[in-house]
Amino acid sequence: MNKFSEMNAFIAVVETGGFSAAARKTGESQSAMSKAVNALEKRLGVALLRRSTRKVTLTDQGQKYYERTKPLLDEILVADGELTSSVQDVSGMVRIAAPSTFGRLHVLPLLPELLSRYPGLQVDLVLADAVRDMVEDRIDLAIRVSQVNDPDSVVRRVAGTSLVCAGSRAYFKRHGVPKTPADLADHNCLIYGQMTEWMFSGPEGRVSIPVRGTLSSNSVETILAGVMGGVGIGLFHRASLVGEFQTAEVITVLEEFVSEPRDVSLVWPKRRFVPTRVRCATDFLATALSARI
């Protein structure tokens, strides 16, 4: 029996909870399932399963082996299927993670065209400002508007944006317009997350400015709403100034001090094989986001 058959038998036993159920699922005999798993354990030199009269459970080594081999075998099955199908037959779930505001403003509007182009595709859009663990959360594709330092991921830059410092005309009429970053000490600055220091660039290089204000939030949209409502000054990505947030009432300030670029990137787990459904969604979003931002 070859290694592939041994691993298939092992995974079937794990996922069905026993040798009898695995035999029914695969159409093999129970003895064939047992022989395959025994051969696998003998070849590896470790016990992968704990066997009892009532159930079969994984050992610690078995758990690690299952977690490593299951994705590999899944990809082999997908690859086999893709050889007999065309791109027009793209189907299945793609789980996409994006920052909340960026996702609502830029990704969500693109999904109708994506789903129209690939009717068999399903999209699970996860909007969260916190960076998700792609493997643990089973994310197929992530969109990041920040620097990506992840050796286990593949990064594809598709567009660029920058930070902007902005407030409403009504706010500046009441409190004046800051001329330098240091002037922010006299202004009500709206705090996103834990960003109580804002970075600027000046004649002497980068400078960090402590800021404070009456409104803070872990939601960029809350900060944007506060800016539009005349509560104070916010610091956020220029890409956020679209849709309802693109209004003549919101103006940017200190632009000569805010020049640091931000990449908009598509990120996916590093692996040898990328399913067609993920590849098609990635290519579509790369083109669409590049044209949009």
C-alpha positions as CSV (number, residue, x, y, z in Angstrom):
1,M,0.0,0.0,0.0
2,N,1.4,3.4,-1.0
3,K,1.9,6.4,1.3
4,F,-1.0,8.3,-0.2
5,S,-3.4,5.4,0.6
6,E,-2.1,5.2,4.1
7,M,-2.6,8.9,4.7
8,N,-6.1,8.8,3.2
9,A,-7.0,5.9,5.5
10,F,-5.6,7.7,8.5
11,I,-7.6,10.9,7.8
12,A,-10.8,8.9,7.1
13,V,-10.4,7.2,10.5
14,V,-9.8,10.5,12.3
15,E,-12.7,12.3,10.6
16,T,-15.2,9.5,11.1
17,G,-14.1,8.5,14.5
18,G,-13.4,4.9,13.9
19,F,-12.3,2.1,11.5
20,S,-15.8,0.8,10.8
21,A,-17.1,4.3,9.9
22,A,-14.0,5.0,7.8
23,A,-14.5,1.7,5.9
24,R,-18.1,2.6,5.1
25,K,-17.1,6.1,4.0
26,T,-14.3,4.9,1.7
27,G,-15.8,1.7,0.5
28,E,-12.8,-0.3,1.8
29,S,-12.9,-3.1,4.3
30,Q,-12.3,-2.5,8.0
31,S,-9.3,-4.7,7.9
32,A,-7.8,-2.7,5.0
33,M,-8.3,0.5,7.0
34,S,-6.6,-1.0,10.0
35,K,-3.7,-2.4,7.9
36,A,-3.1,1.0,6.2
37,V,-3.0,2.9,9.5
38,N,-0.8,0.3,11.1
39,A,1.6,0.5,8.1
40,L,1.7,4.3,8.4
41,E,2.5,4.2,12.1
42,K,5.2,1.6,11.5
43,R,6.8,3.6,8.7
44,L,6.7,6.8,10.8
45,G,7.8,5.0,14.0
46,V,5.1,6.7,16.2
47,A,1.6,5.9,17.4
48,L,-0.9,8.2,15.7
49,L,-4.1,6.9,17.3
50,R,-5.3,5.7,20.7
51,R,-7.6,2.7,20.1
52,S,-10.2,1.5,22.5
53,T,-13.4,-0.6,22.2
54,R,-15.5,2.5,22.1
55,K,-13.6,5.1,20.1
56,V,-10.4,6.1,18.4
57,T,-8.6,9.3,19.4
58,L,-5.5,11.1,18.3
59,T,-2.2,11.1,20.1
60,D,-0.2,14.4,20.3
61,Q,1.9,13.2,17.4
62,G,-1.2,12.1,15.5
63,Q,-2.8,15.6,16.0
64,K,0.3,17.3,14.5
65,Y,0.4,14.8,11.6
66,Y,-3.3,15.3,10.8
67,E,-2.9,19.1,10.9
68,R,0.0,19.0,8.4
69,T,-1.3,16.3,6.0
70,K,-5.0,17.2,5.8
71,P,-4.4,20.5,3.9
72,L,-2.0,18.7,1.6
73,L,-4.4,16.0,0.6
74,D,-7.2,18.5,0.2
75,E,-5.1,20.4,-2.3
76,I,-4.3,17.2,-4.2
77,L,-8.0,16.5,-4.5
78,V,-8.6,20.1,-5.7
79,A,-5.8,19.8,-8.2
80,D,-7.2,16.6,-9.5
81,G,-10.6,18.1,-9.9
82,E,-9.2,21.2,-11.6
83,L,-7.6,19.2,-14.4
84,T,-11.1,18.1,-15.5
85,S,-12.8,21.5,-15.2
86,S,-12.3,24.9,-16.7
87,V,-12.1,28.3,-15.0
88,Q,-15.8,28.8,-16.0
89,D,-16.5,26.0,-13.5
90,V,-14.9,27.8,-10.5
91,S,-16.8,27.0,-7.4
92,G,-16.6,26.8,-3.7
93,M,-16.0,29.1,-0.7
94,V,-13.4,31.8,-0.6
95,R,-13.0,33.4,2.9
96,I,-11.7,37.0,2.5
97,A,-10.5,39.1,5.4
98,A,-10.3,42.9,5.2
99,P,-10.1,45.9,7.5
100,S,-13.7,46.9,8.5
101,T,-13.9,50.3,6.9
102,F,-11.7,49.6,3.9
103,G,-13.7,46.4,3.3
104,R,-17.1,48.1,3.4
105,L,-16.0,51.0,1.2
106,H,-13.8,49.2,-1.4
107,V,-14.3,45.4,-1.2
108,L,-18.0,45.0,-0.7
109,P,-18.9,47.1,-3.8
110,L,-16.8,44.7,-6.0
111,L,-18.4,41.5,-4.8
112,P,-21.5,41.6,-7.1
113,E,-19.3,41.6,-10.2
114,L,-17.0,38.9,-8.8
115,L,-20.0,36.7,-8.0
116,S,-21.6,37.4,-11.4
117,R,-18.4,36.5,-13.2
118,Y,-18.1,33.2,-11.2
119,P,-21.7,32.0,-10.3
120,G,-20.4,29.0,-8.5
121,L,-18.3,31.0,-6.1
122,Q,-19.2,31.8,-2.5
123,V,-17.6,34.6,-0.6
124,D,-17.4,34.8,3.2
125,L,-16.2,38.4,3.8
126,V,-14.7,38.8,7.3
127,L,-14.4,42.5,8.3
128,A,-12.2,43.2,11.3
129,D,-9.5,45.8,12.0
130,A,-7.4,43.3,13.9
131,V,-5.0,41.3,11.8
132,R,-6.4,37.7,11.6
133,D,-4.3,34.5,11.9
134,M,-4.9,33.2,8.4
135,V,-4.3,29.6,9.1
136,E,-6.2,29.4,12.4
137,D,-9.1,31.4,11.0
138,R,-9.1,29.5,7.7
139,I,-8.6,32.7,5.7
140,D,-8.0,32.1,2.0
141,L,-7.2,35.7,1.1
142,A,-6.5,38.8,3.3
143,I,-6.5,42.4,2.2
144,R,-4.0,44.6,4.2
145,V,-3.6,48.3,4.2
146,S,-0.4,48.2,6.3
147,Q,3.1,46.7,6.2
148,V,3.1,42.9,6.0
149,N,5.9,41.1,7.8
150,D,4.9,37.5,7.7
151,P,7.4,34.9,6.3
152,D,4.6,32.3,6.0
153,S,2.6,34.4,3.6
154,V,2.7,35.5,0.0
155,V,2.2,39.3,-0.5
156,R,1.0,40.9,-3.7
157,R,0.9,44.7,-3.7
158,V,-2.0,46.0,-5.8
159,A,-2.3,49.7,-4.9
160,G,-1.1,52.5,-2.7
161,T,-2.7,55.0,-0.4
162,S,-1.4,57.4,2.3
163,L,-2.4,58.7,5.7
164,V,-4.3,62.0,5.9
165,C,-5.0,64.3,8.8
166,A,-8.5,65.8,8.4
167,G,-11.3,67.7,10.1
168,S,-14.5,69.4,9.1
169,R,-14.8,73.0,8.0
170,A,-17.1,73.7,11.0
171,Y,-14.5,72.4,13.4
172,F,-11.7,74.5,11.9
173,K,-13.9,77.6,11.9
174,R,-14.3,77.2,15.6
175,H,-10.8,76.2,16.6
176,G,-8.5,77.3,13.7
177,V,-6.4,75.3,11.3
178,P,-3.2,73.6,12.6
179,K,-0.1,74.8,10.7
180,T,2.4,72.4,12.1
181,P,2.1,69.0,13.8
182,A,3.0,70.6,17.1
183,D,-0.2,72.7,16.9
184,L,-2.2,69.5,17.4
185,A,-1.5,69.9,21.1
186,D,-4.2,72.6,21.1
187,H,-6.8,70.5,19.2
188,N,-9.2,67.7,19.9
189,C,-7.7,64.7,18.2
190,L,-9.8,61.6,17.7
191,I,-8.0,58.5,18.7
192,Y,-8.2,55.3,16.7
193,G,-7.3,52.2,18.7
194,Q,-4.2,53.0,20.8
195,M,-2.8,55.6,18.5
196,T,-2.1,58.3,21.0
197,E,1.0,59.4,19.1
198,W,0.9,60.4,15.5
199,M,3.9,60.2,13.2
200,F,4.8,63.1,10.9
201,S,7.7,64.0,8.6
202,G,9.4,67.4,8.9
203,P,12.6,69.1,7.9
204,E,14.5,67.3,10.6
205,G,13.0,63.9,9.8
206,R,10.2,61.9,11.4
207,V,8.6,63.2,14.6
208,S,6.1,61.7,17.0
209,I,3.4,64.0,18.3
210,P,1.4,63.0,21.4
211,V,-2.3,63.6,20.8
212,R,-5.4,63.5,23.0
213,G,-9.1,64.1,22.6
214,T,-12.7,63.4,23.7
215,L,-13.4,60.6,21.4
216,S,-11.6,57.3,20.9
217,S,-12.7,54.1,19.1
218,N,-11.4,50.8,17.7
219,S,-13.6,51.6,14.6
220,V,-12.3,53.8,11.8
221,E,-15.8,54.6,10.8
222,T,-16.5,56.1,14.2
223,I,-13.5,58.3,13.8
224,L,-14.7,59.4,10.4
225,A,-18.2,60.1,11.7
226,G,-16.6,62.2,14.5
227,V,-14.7,64.1,11.9
228,M,-17.7,64.7,9.7
229,G,-19.7,65.8,12.8
230,G,-17.2,68.4,13.7
231,V,-16.0,66.7,16.9
232,G,-12.3,66.9,16.1
233,I,-9.3,66.0,13.9
234,G,-8.7,62.4,12.7
235,L,-5.7,60.5,11.2
236,F,-6.6,57.8,8.8
237,H,-6.0,56.4,5.3
238,R,-6.8,58.6,2.3
239,A,-8.6,55.6,0.8
240,S,-11.3,56.1,3.5
241,L,-12.4,59.4,1.9
242,V,-14.9,57.9,-0.5
243,G,-18.6,57.5,-0.6
244,E,-20.4,59.3,2.2
245,F,-17.0,60.4,3.6
246,Q,-16.0,62.2,0.4
247,T,-17.5,65.6,1.0
248,A,-16.5,69.2,0.7
249,E,-17.1,69.6,4.4
250,V,-14.1,67.5,5.2
251,I,-10.7,69.0,4.4
252,T,-7.2,67.7,4.9
253,V,-4.5,69.6,6.8
254,L,-0.8,69.3,7.4
255,E,-0.4,67.5,4.1
256,E,3.3,68.5,3.7
257,F,4.0,66.6,6.9
258,V,2.0,63.5,6.1
259,S,3.7,61.7,3.2
260,E,4.3,58.2,4.3
261,P,2.8,55.8,1.8
262,R,0.7,52.7,2.7
263,D,0.6,49.6,0.5
264,V,-2.7,47.9,-0.2
265,S,-1.8,44.3,-0.5
266,L,-3.4,40.9,-1.1
267,V,-2.0,38.2,1.2
268,W,-2.5,34.5,1.3
269,P,-0.8,31.6,3.1
270,K,2.4,30.4,1.6
271,R,1.8,27.0,0.0
272,R,2.8,25.3,-3.3
273,F,-0.8,25.0,-4.6
274,V,-3.4,27.8,-4.6
275,P,-7.0,26.6,-5.5
276,T,-8.4,28.1,-8.7
277,R,-11.3,29.7,-6.7
278,V,-8.7,31.6,-4.6
279,R,-6.5,32.4,-7.6
280,C,-9.5,33.8,-9.6
281,A,-10.7,35.9,-6.6
282,T,-7.2,37.2,-6.1
283,D,-6.7,38.2,-9.7
284,F,-10.1,39.9,-9.9
285,L,-9.5,41.9,-6.7
286,A,-6.0,42.8,-7.7
287,T,-7.2,44.4,-10.9
288,A,-10.4,45.9,-9.5
289,L,-8.7,47.5,-6.4
290,S,-5.8,48.8,-8.5
291,A,-8.3,50.6,-10.7
292,R,-10.5,51.8,-7.8
293,I,-7.9,53.3,-5.4
